[in-house]
Amino acid sequence: MALQIKIELSSGILIEDAYCRIGSVVGNKNNITIMVDTFMNREKCSEGKSIVQ
């Protein structure tokens, strides 16, 4: 399951329908870190393309 959202990169480029999903979850009893992977779109994710940074 994932979300499709509109995001703006630090360069000012706007991505409509970016595909965002949980990439990893790491934690212990005091902290939790959740990494979100964002792709240009769902098709790029399915093709194994790299994430948007």
N, C-alpha and C positions, 0 to 999 in steps of 0.2 A: 504494500500500500504506500502511496506517495501523494504529494500535493503538487498541483500545477499553479504557479504564481507568476506575477510580473515582477522582475527585479531590475535594478539599475546597477551596473558595475561601477567601480571607482573611476573608470575611464569615461563614464557618462553614457556608455552603450546600454540601451534598454532591451531586455529580452522578454518577450511575451511568452507566456505558457512555459516558463522554465520548469523542469521536472526535479523536484526535491524529495529526497528520501533519507532515512537514517542510515548512515554509513557504518558507525560503530558506537558502542556504548562501553565505557570503562569506568569502574568505580570501586569504592571501598566503603567502609561504614561512615566516613566523614565527607567524602566528595564523590561527585559523579560528573563525567564528561560525556557529552553527546555530540558526535560529529555528524553534520548534515552534508550530504553530497548533492550538488546541484549540477544538472546537465542542461544543455541547450533546449532539449525536448525529450519526450519519452522514447522516441525512435533512436536517438543518439545513445541513450542509456542501454537500450536493448542491443545495439550494435557493439557495445563495449567501449565506446569512445570515452575519452578522458573528461573529467569533471571541469566545470567552470570555476576559475579561481579569481 
